[in-house]
Amino acid sequence: MRELEKIFKALSDKVRLRILNLFFNIEKLYPCEIESILNISQTRTSRNINILLDAGFLKQKREGKYISYSLNDALDDGFKNFLMAKLNGIEQIKEDLKNLEKFKKEKLKVVCNK
């Protein structure tokens, strides 16, 4: 029952849904990149990433002094498609995807201050 509670908690917040949606569209991101794309604070980013990790949606990988995040390989494709379809058309999600495309296109390098 506790695992199910974690999943529903992770899906109950719009920022976490926005973060998940980024990972449906790009392989990996660093927290500072998420902050830049979504225009949210470091604290908010970290807190929401930890909830998504705890629920099993994301995985992390240490790369030197930084940690990158990506979708958990065990995440079901049917679930991802369902969630993407539900998020599609929401104005904030459209804006996030525009920012993500700009990020990809310009190969924006965000300086992480750690």
PyRosetta script that sets phi, psi and omega in degrees:
from pyrosetta import init, pose_from_sequence

init()
pose = pose_from_sequence("MRELEKIFKALSDKVRLRILNLFFNIEKLYPCEIESILNISQTRTSRNINILLDAGFLKQKREGKYISYSLNDALDDGFKNFLMAKLNGIEQIKEDLKNLEKFKKEKLKVVCNK")
pose.set_psi(1, -37.6)
pose.set_omega(1, -177.9)
pose.set_phi(2, -62.3)
pose.set_psi(2, -39.3)
pose.set_omega(2, 179.0)
pose.set_phi(3, -62.5)
pose.set_psi(3, -40.8)
pose.set_omega(3, 178.5)
pose.set_phi(4, -64.8)
pose.set_psi(4, -39.1)
pose.set_omega(4, 176.9)
pose.set_phi(5, -60.9)
pose.set_psi(5, -41.2)
pose.set_omega(5, 179.2)
pose.set_phi(6, -62.7)
pose.set_psi(6, -41.8)
pose.set_omega(6, -179.7)
pose.set_phi(7, -63.9)
pose.set_psi(7, -47.8)
pose.set_omega(7, -179.3)
pose.set_phi(8, -67.0)
pose.set_psi(8, -35.4)
pose.set_omega(8, 176.3)
pose.set_phi(9, -62.5)
pose.set_psi(9, -44.1)
pose.set_omega(9, -179.2)
pose.set_phi(10, -62.0)
pose.set_psi(10, -35.0)
pose.set_omega(10, -177.3)
pose.set_phi(11, -88.8)
pose.set_psi(11, -1.5)
pose.set_omega(11, -173.7)
pose.set_phi(12, -92.3)
pose.set_psi(12, 5.0)
pose.set_omega(12, -176.7)
pose.set_phi(13, -124.9)
pose.set_psi(13, 134.8)
pose.set_omega(13, -176.3)
pose.set_phi(14, -66.4)
pose.set_psi(14, -32.7)
pose.set_omega(14, 178.2)
pose.set_phi(15, -66.4)
pose.set_psi(15, -41.5)
pose.set_omega(15, 178.5)
pose.set_phi(16, -65.2)
pose.set_psi(16, -37.2)
pose.set_omega(16, 176.3)
pose.set_phi(17, -65.5)
pose.set_psi(17, -38.4)
pose.set_omega(17, 177.5)
pose.set_phi(18, -64.6)
pose.set_psi(18, -41.5)
pose.set_omega(18, 178.6)
pose.set_phi(19, -64.5)
pose.set_psi(19, -47.1)
pose.set_omega(19, 177.9)
pose.set_phi(20, -57.0)
pose.set_psi(20, -43.7)
pose.set_omega(20, -178.9)
pose.set_phi(21, -60.1)
pose.set_psi(21, -35.8)
pose.set_omega(21, 175.6)
pose.set_phi(22, -59.0)
pose.set_psi(22, -44.6)
pose.set_omega(22, -177.7)
pose.set_phi(23, -71.4)
pose.set_psi(23, -18.4)
pose.set_omega(23, 173.1)
pose.set_phi(24, -71.9)
pose.set_psi(24, -15.7)
pose.set_omega(24, -173.6)
pose.set_phi(25, -118.8)
pose.set_psi(25, -3.5)
pose.set_omega(25, 178.0)
pose.set_phi(26, -150.0)
pose.set_psi(26, 147.8)
pose.set_omega(26, -172.8)
pose.set_phi(27, -69.2)
pose.set_psi(27, -47.5)
pose.set_omega(27, -178.5)
pose.set_phi(28, -147.9)
pose.set_psi(28, 155.2)
pose.set_omega(28, 177.9)
pose.set_phi(29, -146.2)
pose.set_psi(29, 154.7)
pose.set_omega(29, 171.3)
pose.set_phi(30, -98.3)
pose.set_psi(30, 154.3)
pose.set_omega(30, -179.3)
pose.set_phi(31, -53.7)
pose.set_psi(31, -40.6)
pose.set_omega(31, -179.0)
pose.set_phi(32, -64.5)
pose.set_psi(32, -30.2)
pose.set_omega(32, 177.0)
pose.set_phi(33, -70.7)
pose.set_psi(33, -41.2)
pose.set_omega(33, 176.9)
pose.set_phi(34, -60.6)
pose.set_psi(34, -45.4)
pose.set_omega(34, 178.5)
pose.set_phi(35, -55.6)
pose.set_psi(35, -45.9)
pose.set_omega(35, -177.4)
pose.set_phi(36, -67.4)
pose.set_psi(36, -46.5)
pose.set_omega(36, -177.3)
pose.set_phi(37, -66.1)
pose.set_psi(37, -43.9)
pose.set_omega(37, -177.2)
pose.set_phi(38, -90.9)
pose.set_psi(38, -8.8)
pose.set_omega(38, -178.2)
pose.set_phi(39, 56.2)
pose.set_psi(39, 54.2)
pose.set_omega(39, 177.6)
pose.set_phi(40, -127.1)
pose.set_psi(40, 163.0)
pose.set_omega(40, -175.9)
pose.set_phi(41, -73.6)
pose.set_psi(41, 161.9)
pose.set_omega(41, 177.5)
pose.set_phi(42, -62.1)
pose.set_psi(42, -42.1)
pose.set_omega(42, -179.2)
pose.set_phi(43, -62.2)
pose.set_psi(43, -46.4)
pose.set_omega(43, -179.9)
pose.set_phi(44, -64.1)
pose.set_psi(44, -40.8)
pose.set_omega(44, 178.7)
pose.set_phi(45, -61.6)
pose.set_psi(45, -51.1)
pose.set_omega(45, -178.0)
pose.set_phi(46, -60.2)
pose.set_psi(46, -45.8)
pose.set_omega(46, -179.4)
pose.set_phi(47, -60.2)
pose.set_psi(47, -44.3)
pose.set_omega(47, -177.8)
pose.set_phi(48, -73.4)
pose.set_psi(48, -34.6)
pose.set_omega(48, 174.9)
pose.set_phi(49, -62.6)
pose.set_psi(49, -43.1)
pose.set_omega(49, 179.7)
pose.set_phi(50, -62.4)
pose.set_psi(50, -37.6)
pose.set_omega(50, 177.4)
pose.set_phi(51, -67.5)
pose.set_psi(51, -40.7)
pose.set_omega(51, 177.8)
pose.set_phi(52, -67.1)
pose.set_psi(52, -36.0)
pose.set_omega(52, 175.0)
pose.set_phi(53, -64.1)
pose.set_psi(53, -47.6)
pose.set_omega(53, -178.3)
pose.set_phi(54, -60.7)
pose.set_psi(54, -33.5)
pose.set_omega(54, 179.8)
pose.set_phi(55, -83.0)
pose.set_psi(55, -7.7)
pose.set_omega(55, 177.0)
pose.set_phi(56, 89.9)
pose.set_psi(56, 10.7)
pose.set_omega(56, 179.8)
pose.set_phi(57, -80.2)
pose.set_psi(57, -32.9)
pose.set_omega(57, -177.4)
pose.set_phi(58, -118.8)
pose.set_psi(58, 161.0)
pose.set_omega(58, 170.1)
pose.set_phi(59, -129.2)
pose.set_psi(59, 158.9)
pose.set_omega(59, -179.2)
pose.set_phi(60, -123.1)
pose.set_psi(60, 155.9)
pose.set_omega(60, 178.7)
pose.set_phi(61, -142.6)
pose.set_psi(61, 126.5)
pose.set_omega(61, 177.9)
pose.set_phi(62, -77.9)
pose.set_psi(62, 130.9)
pose.set_omega(62, 177.9)
pose.set_phi(63, -129.7)
pose.set_psi(63, 90.3)
pose.set_omega(63, -175.0)
pose.set_phi(64, 68.4)
pose.set_psi(64, -123.8)
pose.set_omega(64, 179.7)
pose.set_phi(65, -92.2)
pose.set_psi(65, 0.5)
pose.set_omega(65, -179.4)
pose.set_phi(66, -110.6)
pose.set_psi(66, 161.6)
pose.set_omega(66, 176.6)
pose.set_phi(67, -123.1)
pose.set_psi(67, 128.7)
pose.set_omega(67, 175.1)
pose.set_phi(68, -104.0)
pose.set_psi(68, 158.2)
pose.set_omega(68, -179.0)
pose.set_phi(69, -126.5)
pose.set_psi(69, 149.8)
pose.set_omega(69, 176.3)
pose.set_phi(70, -151.8)
pose.set_psi(70, 169.7)
pose.set_omega(70, 177.4)
pose.set_phi(71, -66.6)
pose.set_psi(71, 144.1)
pose.set_omega(71, 175.0)
pose.set_phi(72, -66.0)
pose.set_psi(72, 129.5)
pose.set_omega(72, -178.9)
pose.set_phi(73, -59.7)
pose.set_psi(73, -25.7)
pose.set_omega(73, -177.4)
pose.set_phi(74, -79.0)
pose.set_psi(74, -5.7)
pose.set_omega(74, -179.1)
pose.set_phi(75, -66.7)
pose.set_psi(75, 126.8)
pose.set_omega(75, -176.1)
pose.set_phi(76, -65.5)
pose.set_psi(76, 132.9)
pose.set_omega(76, 179.5)
pose.set_phi(77, -62.7)
pose.set_psi(77, -36.7)
pose.set_omega(77, 178.7)
pose.set_phi(78, -62.2)
pose.set_psi(78, -40.8)
pose.set_omega(78, 178.3)
pose.set_phi(79, -65.7)
pose.set_psi(79, -44.4)
pose.set_omega(79, 179.1)
pose.set_phi(80, -59.5)
pose.set_psi(80, -45.5)
pose.set_omega(80, 179.9)
pose.set_phi(81, -63.9)
pose.set_psi(81, -40.5)
pose.set_omega(81, 177.7)
pose.set_phi(82, -60.1)
pose.set_psi(82, -49.4)
pose.set_omega(82, -177.8)
pose.set_phi(83, -66.0)
pose.set_psi(83, -41.3)
pose.set_omega(83, 177.9)
pose.set_phi(84, -61.0)
pose.set_psi(84, -40.6)
pose.set_omega(84, 179.0)
pose.set_phi(85, -64.6)
pose.set_psi(85, -38.3)
pose.set_omega(85, 179.6)
pose.set_phi(86, -69.8)
pose.set_psi(86, -34.3)
pose.set_omega(86, -178.4)
pose.set_phi(87, -80.8)
pose.set_psi(87, -25.6)
pose.set_omega(87, -178.2)
pose.set_phi(88, -59.1)
pose.set_psi(88, 130.3)
pose.set_omega(88, 177.4)
pose.set_phi(89, 98.9)
pose.set_psi(89, -14.9)
pose.set_omega(89, 177.1)
pose.set_phi(90, -73.6)
pose.set_psi(90, 129.2)
pose.set_omega(90, -173.3)
pose.set_phi(91, -55.6)
pose.set_psi(91, -44.5)
pose.set_omega(91, -179.7)
pose.set_phi(92, -63.6)
pose.set_psi(92, -37.6)
pose.set_omega(92, 178.0)
pose.set_phi(93, -65.5)
pose.set_psi(93, -41.5)
pose.set_omega(93, 177.2)
pose.set_phi(94, -59.8)
pose.set_psi(94, -43.1)
pose.set_omega(94, 178.9)
pose.set_phi(95, -64.0)
pose.set_psi(95, -43.1)
pose.set_omega(95, 177.4)
pose.set_phi(96, -59.6)
pose.set_psi(96, -41.8)
pose.set_omega(96, -179.2)
pose.set_phi(97, -68.5)
pose.set_psi(97, -33.6)
pose.set_omega(97, 174.2)
pose.set_phi(98, -63.3)
pose.set_psi(98, -44.7)
pose.set_omega(98, 178.1)
pose.set_phi(99, -63.1)
pose.set_psi(99, -38.5)
pose.set_omega(99, 178.5)
pose.set_phi(100, -65.8)
pose.set_psi(100, -42.6)
pose.set_omega(100, 178.6)
pose.set_phi(101, -63.4)
pose.set_psi(101, -40.1)
pose.set_omega(101, 175.8)
pose.set_phi(102, -61.3)
pose.set_psi(102, -43.8)
pose.set_omega(102, 177.8)
pose.set_phi(103, -57.7)
pose.set_psi(103, -48.8)
pose.set_omega(103, -179.1)
pose.set_phi(104, -66.1)
pose.set_psi(104, -46.4)
pose.set_omega(104, -174.5)
pose.set_phi(105, -64.3)
pose.set_psi(105, -45.8)
pose.set_omega(105, -178.0)
pose.set_phi(106, -85.9)
pose.set_psi(106, -3.1)
pose.set_omega(106, -176.1)
pose.set_phi(107, 48.2)
pose.set_psi(107, 45.7)
pose.set_omega(107, -178.3)
pose.set_phi(108, -53.9)
pose.set_psi(108, 127.5)
pose.set_omega(108, 176.9)
pose.set_phi(109, -104.8)
pose.set_psi(109, 114.1)
pose.set_omega(109, 179.8)
pose.set_phi(110, -94.5)
pose.set_psi(110, 130.1)
pose.set_omega(110, 178.7)
pose.set_phi(111, -82.8)
pose.set_psi(111, 119.2)
pose.set_omega(111, 178.9)
pose.set_phi(112, -90.0)
pose.set_psi(112, 119.1)
pose.set_omega(112, 177.3)
pose.set_phi(113, -95.1)
pose.set_psi(113, 103.8)
pose.set_omega(113, -179.0)
pose.set_phi(114, -124.2)
pose.dump_pdb("model.pdb")
